[in-house]
Amino acid sequence: MADVLADFGAARGMPKLDEVCTLIGLPGKMDVDGSRVVDMVAAGQLAAVRDYCETDVLNTYLLYLKYQHLSGMLATEALLAEEQHVREFCVKEGKKRGHLAAFLELWK
C-alpha cells in the first residue's frame, strides 16, 4: 500500500497510513504509533504492541479493499461483504479484546 500511495516513487512525500485512513473514515492510529514500539517492547508491553499491530493490520486491509474497489478490481458487493466480515470479527473478538471493540467504535 505504501508504494501505491506514493505512486511508486513518482510522488514527492508519502502520506502516512494514519492520515489516509482517517480521511476515508477508518480509525487510523488509536493511541499508539510506530515510533513508540521499540520502547514498549523494551518495557515488556508486548500485549500493547500486539494490539497496536492488529489495528494497524485492520486499517491496512480496509484501505486496501477501498483501493481495490476504487480501481475497479473489487465490486461494490464484494467490498461491502468484506467490510461486514471485518465488523463481525471485531464484534465477536471485541468482547474479550478491547482494542478491537474500540476500533469498531471509531470506524465510521
Secondary structure, 3 states (H helix, E strand, C coil): CHHHHCHHHCCCCCCCHHHHHHHCCCCCCCCCCHHHHHHHHHCCCHHHHHHHHHHHHHHHHHHHHHHHHHCCCCCHHHHHHHHHHHHHHHHHHHCCCHHHHHHHHHCC
